[in-house]
């Protein structure tokens, strides 16, 4: 490892704020790109199920 | 008259939404697990184990997301434009859906590339932003993505915008070589490409190997996110077909 202590990892020789904010925001954007379609998938399935049930009943 | 098949069989199979939905369900776990493993490994490697840059210190570690996201933003654009072109030429519905699925992911990648570039620029150049050829052409790429997304949302159904979006993305392709060569054609603060196909990387192996892992991880992430969106879009657009009815009522 390039760092002696975990505090060094956080500080990154004075660049900690830049490095960690970059990585943090990237993780956020990537997570959103997975969570949003997964949620949409559930919603689509539920709404289609309801629609098909209505059609069967009528 | 029997229509002559001029393309290989898989090309026609790909045009079947049902077949695409099934095959993408099998590919999805492969891509998403690879993406997770590669990205976790690459981030730990890049943040903790790669040596720091002798000039830039630890701020250089931003390269491990900046370069992959910038590469992806361009590759996704290319994918979107080609898919749109195929959609126009062969009237292939799946190709239109792929283009539709690409747009928000590509915009996210262009956004990350610009954001991390700005955050990296501050300690390195002393400025968040300069109106430099590389940065400006990348900003134009983000705006092209915004234009595509706006065109889709202007229509009641995204399939009605497919043609105009495809034309916009094909015209916007001219921006891709401009991004690529901007660091050679104009004087710039931006450093030249880290990876090229023809030359050895300009950095030691301990630095570029984690970068390569991150680039492949980002590609796998794109494949996963694109397939997720594509599958949703297939369900919505094919909701009148019997296979979707069967699939949904079985679950």
Interface residues (C-beta under 8 A of the other chain):
Chain A: X1 X2 X3 X9 X12 X13 X14 X15 X16 X18 X19 X21 X22 X23 X25 X26 X29 X30 X32 X33 X34 X37 X38 X40 X41 X44 X45 X48 X49 X51 X52
Chain B: X39 X43 X47 X48 X49 X50 X51 X52 X57 X58 X59 X61 X62 X65 X66 X69 X104 X105 X108 X111 X112 X115 X116 X119 X120 X122 X123 X221 X224 X225 X228 X229 X231 X232 X235 X236 X239 X244 X245 X248 X249 X251
